[in-house]
Amino acid sequence: MTEKGQRIARDTYERHNTFCRLLTGLGVDEKTAAADACEMEHAVSPKSYEALKRLADTGKI
């Protein structure tokens, strides 16, 4: 895989994990959270993702 491809894969994986963490923190079961995160990781703008990531990182969900 190229360096660019590796970076894209890492970023997508990070987004997926962040959305899973947010959703499970809100009480969504793990299977549903993982399925929804797969869709969300591609649909959310970078600006909104950064805001949601800050929320997930605070642990106040």
N, CA, C and O of each residue as an XYZ file, in Angstrom:
244
protein
N       0.847     -1.173      0.000
C       0.000      0.000      0.000
C       0.894      1.238      0.000
O       1.947      1.258      0.637
N       0.464      2.253     -0.714
C       1.233      3.494     -0.751
C       1.123      4.227      0.576
O       0.269      3.919      1.407
N       2.001      5.198      0.756
C       1.951      6.014      1.973
C       0.612      6.734      2.085
O       0.024      6.811      3.164
N       0.141      7.261      0.957
C      -1.149      7.958      0.944
C      -2.278      6.999      1.322
O      -3.169      7.354      2.093
N      -2.233      5.787      0.776
C      -3.246      4.786      1.094
C      -3.228      4.404      2.564
O      -4.278      4.217      3.180
N      -2.033      4.288      3.122
C      -1.909      3.969      4.544
C      -2.487      5.087      5.397
O      -3.157      4.825      6.396
N      -2.233      6.330      5.011
C      -2.761      7.470      5.760
C      -4.292      7.487      5.703
O      -4.950      7.725      6.715
N      -4.847      7.237      4.532
C      -6.302      7.210      4.386
C      -6.896      6.096      5.237
O      -7.911      6.293      5.905
N      -6.265      4.929      5.213
C      -6.749      3.796      6.014
C      -6.697      4.113      7.503
O      -7.648      3.824      8.228
N      -5.596      4.706      7.971
C      -5.471      5.071      9.388
C      -6.543      6.082      9.782
O      -7.178      5.949     10.827
N      -6.739      7.098      8.936
C      -7.729      8.134      9.244
C      -9.144      7.561      9.300
O      -9.930      7.903     10.183
N      -9.453      6.690      8.350
C     -10.780      6.069      8.317
C     -10.984      5.193      9.542
O     -12.059      5.209     10.142
N      -9.972      4.432      9.919
C     -10.051      3.568     11.101
C     -10.247      4.409     12.365
O     -11.022      4.035     13.245
N      -9.548      5.540     12.453
C      -9.709      6.428     13.613
C     -11.129      6.971     13.672
O     -11.743      7.002     14.739
N     -11.648      7.398     12.528
C     -13.018      7.920     12.498
C     -13.999      6.841     12.941
O     -14.900      7.098     13.739
N     -13.818      5.638     12.419
C     -14.697      4.524     12.771
C     -14.678      4.288     14.283
O     -15.731      4.173     14.911
N     -13.497      4.216     14.853
C     -13.377      3.977     16.295
C     -13.996      5.097     17.114
O     -14.624      4.843     18.141
N     -13.824      6.335     16.666
C     -14.413      7.468     17.379
C     -15.929      7.373     17.379
O     -16.570      7.570     18.412
N     -16.509      7.069     16.207
C     -17.966      6.954     16.141
C     -18.475      5.773     16.957
O     -19.517      5.881     17.604
N     -17.775      4.667     16.941
C     -18.168      3.524     17.776
C     -18.165      3.913     19.246
O     -19.091      3.582     19.987
N     -17.122      4.616     19.661
C     -17.012      5.038     21.058
C     -18.156      5.979     21.442
O     -18.752      5.842     22.510
N     -18.452      6.926     20.566
C     -19.552      7.852     20.832
C     -20.876      7.105     20.957
O     -21.630      7.313     21.907
N     -21.145      6.248     20.002
C     -22.433      5.561     19.980
C     -22.595      4.598     21.153
O     -23.655      4.559     21.778
N     -21.565      3.827     21.456
C     -21.679      2.913     22.588
C     -21.768      3.686     23.901
O     -22.432      3.248     24.840
N     -21.101      4.832     23.964
C     -21.192      5.685     25.148
C     -22.585      6.242     25.350
O     -22.976      6.587     26.465
N     -23.326      6.326     24.264
C     -24.708      6.805     24.334
C     -25.701      5.663     24.544
O     -26.912      5.878     24.580
N     -25.169      4.440     24.683
C     -26.035      3.311     24.980
C     -26.403      2.439     23.788
O     -27.204      1.514     23.929
N     -25.840      2.711     22.625
C     -26.120      1.892     21.448
C     -25.329      0.584     21.580
O     -24.168      0.592     21.990
N     -25.965     -0.529     21.231
C     -25.259     -1.805     21.334
C     -24.098     -1.833     20.330
O     -24.121     -1.133     19.318
N     -23.090     -2.651     20.627
C     -21.853     -2.662     19.846
C     -22.064     -3.019     18.376
O     -21.428     -2.426     17.505
N     -22.936     -3.968     18.087
C     -23.177     -4.379     16.702
C     -23.783     -3.231     15.892
O     -23.352     -2.964     14.770
N     -24.761     -2.569     16.452
C     -25.396     -1.443     15.768
C     -24.427     -0.284     15.636
O     -24.361      0.357     14.587
N     -23.671     -0.010     16.697
C     -22.698      1.080     16.671
C     -21.660      0.859     15.574
O     -21.310      1.794     14.854
N     -21.168     -0.369     15.443
C     -20.163     -0.669     14.420
C     -20.744     -0.491     13.021
O     -20.081      0.060     12.142
N     -21.972     -0.950     12.809
C     -22.606     -0.809     11.498
C     -22.835      0.664     11.162
O     -22.562      1.101     10.044
N     -23.334      1.420     12.128
C     -23.582      2.844     11.894
C     -22.277      3.609     11.691
O     -22.210      4.510     10.854
N     -21.251      3.258     12.445
C     -19.956      3.929     12.312
C     -19.384      3.751     10.910
O     -18.739      4.656     10.379
N     -19.622      2.581     10.308
C     -19.150      2.335      8.937
C     -19.731      3.357      7.967
O     -19.056      3.784      7.030
N     -20.957      3.741      8.188
C     -21.591      4.724      7.312
C     -21.170      6.141      7.688
O     -20.882      6.964      6.819
N     -21.138      6.414      8.971
C     -20.836      7.761      9.431
C     -19.417      8.195      9.082
O     -19.189      9.362      8.763
N     -18.463      7.271      9.138
C     -17.057      7.621      8.910
C     -16.828      8.212      7.522
O     -15.841      8.915      7.303
N     -17.724      7.934      6.591
C     -17.582      8.435      5.225
C     -18.466      9.652      4.946
O     -18.232     10.375      3.978
N     -19.473      9.880      5.782
C     -20.474     10.894      5.485
C     -20.270     12.225      6.216
O     -20.756     13.257      5.753
N     -19.573     12.218      7.326
C     -19.456     13.423      8.154
C     -18.302     14.301      7.665
O     -17.226     13.811      7.322
N     -18.553     15.584      7.643
C     -17.522     16.536      7.204
C     -16.359     16.547      8.194
O     -16.536     16.206      9.363
N     -15.180     16.935      7.734
C     -14.030     17.025      8.647
C     -14.299     17.940      9.844
O     -13.883     17.637     10.962
N     -14.984     19.045      9.615
C     -15.265     19.998     10.702
C     -16.172     19.358     11.766
O     -15.909     19.469     12.963
N     -17.228     18.697     11.319
C     -18.131     18.043     12.270
C     -17.441     16.880     12.968
O     -17.643     16.655     14.161
N     -16.626     16.143     12.221
C     -15.906     15.021     12.832
C     -15.001     15.511     13.955
O     -14.970     14.907     15.027
N     -14.275     16.582     13.730
C     -13.368     17.104     14.767
C     -14.142     17.507     16.010
O     -13.673     17.291     17.128
N     -15.324     18.091     15.830
C     -16.153     18.473     16.983
C     -16.620     17.226     17.740
O     -16.583     17.195     18.970
N     -17.055     16.210     17.012
C     -17.495     14.968     17.651
C     -16.336     14.246     18.318
O     -16.507     13.641     19.376
N     -15.170     14.303     17.714
C     -13.980     13.674     18.299
C     -13.627     14.350     19.626
O     -13.278     13.676     20.595
N     -13.718     15.678     19.669
C     -13.458     16.393     20.927
C     -14.442     15.935     21.998
O     -14.065     15.741     23.153
N     -15.702     15.765     21.612
C     -16.708     15.288     22.562
C     -16.358     13.888     23.052
O     -16.429     13.615     24.250
N     -15.983     13.005     22.141
C     -15.632     11.636     22.524
C     -14.409     11.625     23.426
O     -14.336     10.825     24.358
N     -13.450     12.498     23.163
C     -12.204     12.517     23.926
C     -12.396     13.063     25.348
O     -11.581     12.791     26.230
N     -13.457     13.821     25.568
C     -13.694     14.360     26.915
C     -14.226     13.291     27.857
O     -14.098     13.405     29.077
N     -14.825     12.249     27.282
C     -15.387     11.185     28.094
C     -16.700     11.583     28.754
O     -17.174     10.890     29.654
N     -17.287     12.681     28.322
C     -18.524     13.169     28.922
C     -19.719     12.818     28.045
O     -20.569     13.658     27.751
N     -19.759     11.556     27.638
C     -20.913     11.113     26.850
C     -21.637     10.021     27.588
O     -22.642      9.505     27.098
